[in-house]
Amino acid sequence: MVVDIVRIGGGLARAAVFSALLLPAAAAAQTAAPVPNPPPVTVGWNDGFFIQSPDGANRLLIGFVLQTDGRFALDEPPPFSDTFVLRKVRPTFSGRVARFVEFRVMPELAGGSATLLDGYVDLRFTESFRIRGGKEKTPVGYELLIGDASLLFPERSVVSQLVPNRDVGFSAQGEAAAGRIVYAGGIYNGNALDGGNTPNDIDTNSGKDLAGRIVVLPFRTSGTPPSHWNNVGFHLGGSVGDETGALPSLRTTGGQTYFAYAATTADGRRTRITPAAFAYVGPFGGFAEYARSTSEVVHAGAPFTVANDAWSVNASYALTGEPTSERGVRPRAPFEPGAGHWGAVQLVVRYAEIAVDDEVFSAGLATPDSSRKTTQLTFGANWYLTHYIKIYGTYERFAFGGPSELPNENSITVRLQLAF
C-alpha cells in the first residue's frame, strides 16, 4: 500500500513538473501576435470599374459602350424607314495577369445576336514592345482605328469602307523615339471585305495578309505641361495579301446600298494603302485621310484589276474651350444643372468622296443601280454631358454620280451614348 502511494505521488509530481513546463509555452502561443492578413484587393473607378491585386500585377477593368440611335430620312419618298435602333451594346473586359500578360474581350450584343469583336492576349516585353495574338482591328485605316465611342460622327466616313476592320492574327506593337513613333504590324487571315470584319474566325484559304501602320508625332515632348503640338502627326497604313471570295457592298449611314458588285468575286492580290495627317491643338481637332484599295477580281471567268479611291477632311471645335484629342472631349464642368454646369459642346463637319474604278462599269462588274462617285457631307454638334455620356446630333447628305440614278439622300441622326 505504501509502495502504491509512493508510486502515485511520484507520478503526480512528474505530471506537475510537465504541466509547469508546457503551460507557459501554451500561454505564450495564445498571446502571440496573429499573422497579418494579406492586404485586400483594390476596387475602384478609373474610366471604368476595376479590381486589382495589392501589387498591381493582376487587374481586371470592366467597361461598357451603349449607343441608341434615331435615324430620320428627309426625302420623299424616303430611301429608308425612320427608325430607332440599338446600334451598339458592348461590355468590355480587359486587364493583365502576372504583370506582363494583358488581354481584352469585347462582344457585340446589339442586333439580336452575340458576336465576338475583340478577343486577344498581349505578351508585354517592355513598355514599348508587345506581341499580340487574337482578333483585333487590323492596323491599317486611321479613322477606323479611332475608338467607336470617340468618333466625331455617329458613323465613320466612306474612306473607312475601303480598309479592313477586324481580323484574326499575330502582331507586334509598340513605340520608339520617346513616343514620337508608334507602330503596329502583323500577319492576319485576310479580309476580302473592305470596311467589314472577317466573316469567320478561321481562314477559308491559305492566303494571308500582311498589314501594318506607323504614326509619327514629330513635335511630341515629355515636358509638363505637355506641348500644344503633342497630338500633331502623320499616319501611314497598308496591307497586302491574296484573297478569294465575296466582295463588299457599300452603304450609306441609313443603310441604303449605293454600290454592289454583280457576279464578281475576289481572286488574287489585294493591296490597300491609307496615308493621313491629323492635328489636335487646344479646342480644335481635325484630320484628313486618303485610301486606295486595289483588287484582282474575276467576272464571268475573266480576270480584272480594279482600284477604288476615297478621301475625307474632318474638323471639330469645342465651343466651351476644352482641349480635344482622338479620344474626344473631357468637360471641365460636367453636367450638373443645379450648379449651372452643362458639360461641353463641340461642332463637327466632314466632307468625303469615294470613287469606283471606271473599268468596273465599262466591263459590267457592278449592278445597274451602283454609283460611280459618291460624296458625303456631314455636320452637327456633340454635347458631352460628362466624359462618359455624349449626345450626337448630325445632318448628313449623300450625293450619287452616274451611271446610278439614285436620288440624293438627306438624313438626321441623333445618338445617345454611354461609354466608359
C-alpha positions in Angstrom: 0.0 0.0 0.0 2.8 2.4 0.9 4.5 1.5 -2.3 1.4 2.4 -4.3 1.1 5.7 -2.6 4.7 6.5 -3.3 4.2 5.5 -6.9 1.1 7.7 -7.3 2.9 10.6 -5.6 5.8 10.3 -7.9 3.5 10.2 -11.0 1.7 13.3 -9.7 5.0 15.1 -9.2 6.2 14.3 -12.7 2.8 15.5 -14.1 3.1 18.7 -12.2 6.6 19.4 -13.5 5.5 18.6 -17.1 2.5 20.9 -16.8 4.7 23.7 -15.4 6.9 23.4 -18.4 4.0 23.4 -21.0 1.6 25.9 -19.6 3.9 29.0 -20.2 4.6 27.9 -23.8 0.9 27.4 -24.4 0.1 30.8 -22.8 2.8 32.4 -25.0 1.3 30.8 -28.1 -2.1 32.2 -27.2 -0.8 35.7 -26.6 1.5 35.9 -29.7 0.6 38.5 -32.3 -1.7 37.0 -35.1 -0.2 36.5 -38.5 -1.4 39.6 -40.5 -3.8 39.0 -43.4 -2.6 39.9 -46.8 -3.7 43.4 -48.0 -7.2 43.3 -49.6 -7.6 43.7 -53.3 -8.3 47.3 -54.6 -11.7 48.0 -56.1 -12.4 51.4 -57.7 -13.0 53.5 -60.7 -10.6 54.7 -63.4 -12.6 55.4 -66.5 -14.2 52.0 -65.8 -14.7 49.7 -62.8 -11.5 47.9 -61.8 -10.4 45.1 -59.4 -6.7 44.9 -58.7 -4.3 42.8 -56.6 -2.3 44.6 -54.0 0.9 44.6 -56.0 -0.8 45.7 -59.2 0.3 42.5 -61.1 -3.2 41.4 -61.7 -6.0 43.7 -62.8 -9.5 43.5 -64.3 -11.1 46.6 -65.9 -14.8 46.5 -66.8 -16.1 48.9 -69.5 -19.2 49.4 -71.4 -20.5 51.0 -74.6 -24.2 51.5 -75.3 -25.5 53.6 -78.3 -29.1 54.2 -79.1 -29.9 56.0 -82.4 -32.8 57.7 -84.0 -32.4 57.9 -87.8 -34.8 60.0 -89.9 -35.0 60.4 -93.7 -35.7 63.9 -95.0 -36.5 62.9 -98.6 -39.8 61.9 -100.3 -40.0 59.0 -101.0 -37.7 58.1 -98.0 -34.7 55.9 -99.0 -35.0 54.1 -95.7 -37.5 53.8 -92.9 -37.4 56.2 -89.9 -36.3 54.1 -87.0 -34.9 53.9 -83.5 -32.1 51.3 -83.3 -29.8 49.9 -80.6 -26.6 50.5 -82.5 -24.0 49.1 -80.1 -24.1 47.2 -76.8 -20.6 46.2 -75.9 -19.4 45.1 -72.5 -15.6 45.1 -72.4 -13.3 43.1 -70.1 -9.6 44.0 -70.2 -6.7 43.8 -67.8 -3.5 42.0 -67.0 -2.3 38.8 -65.4 1.1 38.1 -63.8 2.2 41.7 -64.6 3.3 41.1 -68.2 0.3 39.4 -69.8 -2.6 41.7 -70.9 -5.9 40.9 -72.5 -9.1 42.3 -74.0 -12.5 40.6 -74.6 -15.4 42.6 -76.2 -18.6 41.0 -77.6 -21.3 42.8 -79.5 -24.8 42.2 -78.1 -26.8 44.5 -80.4 -28.6 43.3 -83.4 -30.3 40.3 -81.8 -27.3 38.1 -81.6 -23.9 37.9 -79.9 -20.7 38.1 -81.8 -17.1 38.5 -80.6 -15.4 41.7 -81.9 -12.2 41.8 -79.9 -10.5 38.9 -78.2 -6.7 39.0 -77.8 -3.8 38.4 -75.5 -0.7 40.6 -75.3 2.7 39.5 -74.1 4.3 42.7 -72.9 8.1 42.6 -73.0 8.6 46.3 -72.3 6.5 49.4 -72.1 7.4 49.9 -75.8 7.1 46.5 -77.3 4.5 43.7 -77.1 3.3 40.7 -79.1 -0.4 40.3 -79.6 -2.4 37.2 -80.7 -6.1 37.1 -81.4 -8.9 39.1 -83.0 -8.5 42.9 -83.2 -8.8 45.8 -85.6 -6.4 45.4 -88.5 -3.8 48.2 -88.2 -4.4 50.0 -91.5 -7.0 52.8 -91.5 -6.6 56.0 -89.4 -10.3 56.8 -88.7 -11.2 53.1 -88.4 -8.7 52.7 -85.5 -10.2 55.5 -83.5 -12.4 54.0 -80.7 -16.1 53.7 -81.6 -17.1 55.9 -78.6 -14.7 58.7 -79.6 -15.8 59.3 -83.2 -16.8 62.8 -84.2 -19.8 61.4 -86.0 -22.2 58.6 -85.4 -20.7 56.6 -88.3 -17.3 56.6 -90.0 -16.7 58.2 -93.4 -16.7 56.4 -96.8 -12.9 56.2 -96.5 -13.2 53.5 -93.9 -15.3 51.5 -96.3 -12.0 50.8 -98.3 -9.9 49.4 -95.4 -10.3 46.1 -93.4 -11.9 46.1 -90.0 -11.3 43.2 -87.5 -9.3 40.1 -88.3 -7.5 37.3 -86.6 -3.7 37.0 -86.4 -0.5 37.9 -84.6 1.1 41.3 -84.5 3.9 43.3 -82.9 3.1 46.8 -81.4 4.9 49.5 -79.6 6.6 52.9 -79.8 10.0 54.3 -80.2 11.9 57.7 -80.0 10.3 58.7 -76.7 6.8 58.2 -78.1 7.3 60.1 -81.3 6.9 56.9 -83.4 4.1 54.5 -82.8 3.9 51.3 -84.9 1.9 48.1 -85.3 2.3 45.3 -87.9 1.4 41.7 -88.2 0.1 38.7 -90.2 -3.6 38.0 -90.4 -6.0 35.6 -92.0 -7.0 38.2 -94.5 -10.3 40.0 -95.1 -11.7 40.5 -98.6 -14.5 42.7 -97.2 -13.3 46.3 -97.3 -14.8 48.1 -94.4 -16.0 44.9 -92.7 -15.0 42.4 -90.1 -13.7 39.0 -91.2 -16.8 36.8 -91.5 -15.2 33.8 -89.9 -12.6 33.4 -87.1 -10.8 30.8 -89.2 -9.3 31.2 -92.7 -11.1 29.7 -95.7 -8.0 29.7 -97.8 -4.2 29.5 -97.3 -3.6 33.1 -98.2 -2.6 35.6 -95.5 -2.5 39.4 -95.3 0.5 41.4 -94.1 -0.8 44.6 -92.5 0.7 47.5 -90.5 0.8 51.2 -89.8 3.2 53.7 -88.5 2.3 57.0 -86.8 4.9 59.8 -86.5 4.4 62.6 -83.9 7.4 64.9 -84.7 6.6 67.5 -82.0 5.8 65.3 -79.1 7.7 66.1 -75.9 7.6 64.7 -72.3 7.5 68.1 -70.6 5.0 69.3 -68.1 2.6 70.8 -69.0 2.5 68.9 -72.4 3.2 70.8 -75.5 0.2 72.1 -77.5 1.7 70.3 -80.5 1.9 66.8 -78.9 -1.0 65.5 -80.9 0.0 66.7 -84.4 1.3 64.0 -86.7 1.1 61.7 -89.7 -0.2 58.1 -90.2 0.6 55.6 -92.9 -1.1 52.2 -93.1 -1.4 49.5 -95.6 -1.9 45.8 -96.3 -1.2 43.2 -98.9 -2.4 39.6 -99.4 -4.1 37.2 -101.7 -7.9 36.9 -101.3 -10.7 34.9 -102.8 -14.4 35.1 -102.1 -17.2 37.6 -101.9 -16.7 41.3 -102.4 -18.4 44.0 -100.3 -21.4 46.2 -101.0 -21.2 49.9 -99.9 -24.0 51.5 -97.9 -24.9 54.9 -96.5 -25.4 55.7 -92.9 -29.1 55.0 -93.3 -28.4 51.6 -94.8 -29.1 52.3 -98.5 -26.8 50.4 -100.8 -25.1 52.7 -103.3 -22.7 50.3 -104.8 -22.6 46.5 -105.3 -20.6 44.1 -107.5 -22.5 41.8 -109.9 -21.4 38.2 -110.1 -17.8 39.3 -109.3 -15.5 37.8 -106.7 -12.1 38.4 -105.3 -9.5 36.2 -106.9 -5.9 37.2 -106.3 -3.8 40.0 -104.9 -5.4 42.7 -102.7 -3.4 45.8 -101.6 -4.6 48.8 -99.6 -2.8 52.0 -98.6 -4.0 54.9 -96.4 -2.0 58.0 -95.6 -3.4 60.5 -93.1 -2.5 63.7 -91.3 -4.1 64.8 -88.0 -3.9 67.7 -85.6 -5.4 68.2 -82.2 -4.4 71.6 -80.8 -6.4 73.1 -78.0 -10.1 73.1 -78.7 -9.5 72.4 -82.5 -9.2 68.9 -83.8 -9.1 67.5 -87.3 -7.7 65.0 -89.8 -7.6 64.2 -93.5 -7.3 60.7 -94.8 -6.9 59.0 -98.2 -7.4 55.3 -99.0 -6.8 53.2 -102.1 -7.9 49.6 -102.5 -6.6 47.6 -105.4 -8.1 44.1 -106.1 -7.7 41.3 -108.6 -11.2 40.0 -109.3 -12.9 37.6 -111.6 -16.2 38.1 -113.5 -17.6 35.5 -115.9 -14.3 33.7 -115.9 -12.3 36.9 -117.0 -9.7 38.5 -114.7 -9.7 42.2 -113.9 -7.7 44.5 -111.6 -9.8 47.3 -110.1 -8.7 50.3 -107.9 -11.1 52.3 -105.8 -10.2 55.6 -104.0 -11.7 57.6 -101.2 -10.7 60.7 -99.2 -12.1 62.8 -96.4 -11.5 66.0 -94.4 -12.8 66.2 -90.9 -12.8 69.1 -88.4 -14.1 69.9 -84.9 -14.1 72.8 -82.5 -15.0 72.7 -78.8 -17.1 75.9 -78.2 -16.6 75.6 -74.5 -12.8 75.7 -74.8 -11.8 72.2 -73.7 -8.8 70.6 -75.4 -9.6 67.8 -77.8 -7.9 64.6 -78.9 -8.6 61.3 -80.7 -10.4 60.3 -77.5 -12.9 63.1 -77.7 -13.6 65.9 -75.1 -13.5 65.8 -71.3 -15.8 68.6 -70.0 -14.2 71.0 -67.5 -17.6 71.3 -65.8 -19.6 68.0 -66.1 -23.4 68.2 -66.4 -24.9 69.5 -63.1 -27.8 71.8 -63.7 -28.2 72.9 -60.1 -24.7 74.3 -60.1 -25.1 75.8 -63.6 -22.8 73.3 -65.3 -23.8 72.0 -68.7 -20.8 70.0 -69.9 -19.0 70.6 -73.2 -20.3 71.4 -76.8 -18.4 70.5 -79.9 -19.1 71.5 -83.5 -18.2 69.0 -86.2 -18.0 69.0 -90.0 -16.9 66.4 -92.7 -16.6 66.2 -96.4 -15.7 62.8 -98.1 -15.7 61.2 -101.5 -15.4 57.7 -102.8 -14.8 56.8 -106.5 -15.1 53.3 -108.0 -12.8 52.3 -110.9 -14.2 53.2 -114.3 -13.4 49.7 -115.6 -15.9 48.3 -113.0 -18.7 50.0 -115.0 -17.3 49.6 -118.5 -16.8 45.8 -118.0 -20.2 45.3 -116.3 -18.8 44.3 -112.9 -21.4 46.4 -110.9 -25.1 46.3 -110.5 -27.1 48.8 -112.7 -28.0 51.0 -109.8 -24.5 51.4 -108.5 -22.9 54.8 -108.1 -19.6 55.6 -109.8 -18.8 58.5 -107.4 -20.4 59.2 -104.1 -20.0 62.3 -101.9 -20.7 62.6 -98.2 -21.3 65.9 -96.4 -21.9 65.7 -92.6 -22.2 68.4 -90.0 -23.5 68.6 -86.5 -22.9 69.1 -82.8 -21.8 66.9 -80.0 -22.9 67.5 -76.4 -20.7 65.9 -73.7 -22.7 65.9 -70.5 -19.8 64.1 -68.9 -16.8 62.3 -70.3 -18.9 59.2 -70.4 -22.3 60.5 -71.7 -22.5 62.0 -75.1 -25.3 63.1 -77.4 -24.7 63.4 -81.2 -26.9 65.4 -83.5 -25.9 65.3 -87.2 -27.3 66.1 -90.6 -25.8 64.1 -93.5 -26.2 64.3 -97.3 -25.1 61.6 -99.7 -25.0 62.5 -103.4 -24.6 59.9 -106.1 -23.0 60.2 -109.5 -23.7 58.2 -112.7 -24.5 55.8 -114.0 -26.7 55.4 -111.0 -29.9 57.4 -110.9 -30.2 57.2 -107.1 -31.7 60.4 -105.7 -29.6 62.2 -103.1 -30.1 61.0 -99.5 -30.6 63.5 -96.7 -31.0 62.4 -93.2 -30.7 63.3 -89.5 -29.2 61.0 -86.9 -29.5 61.5 -83.1 -27.5 59.3 -80.8 -27.4 58.9 -77.0 -24.2 57.2 -75.9 -22.9 55.8 -72.6 -19.3 54.7 -72.8 -16.6 54.0 -70.3 
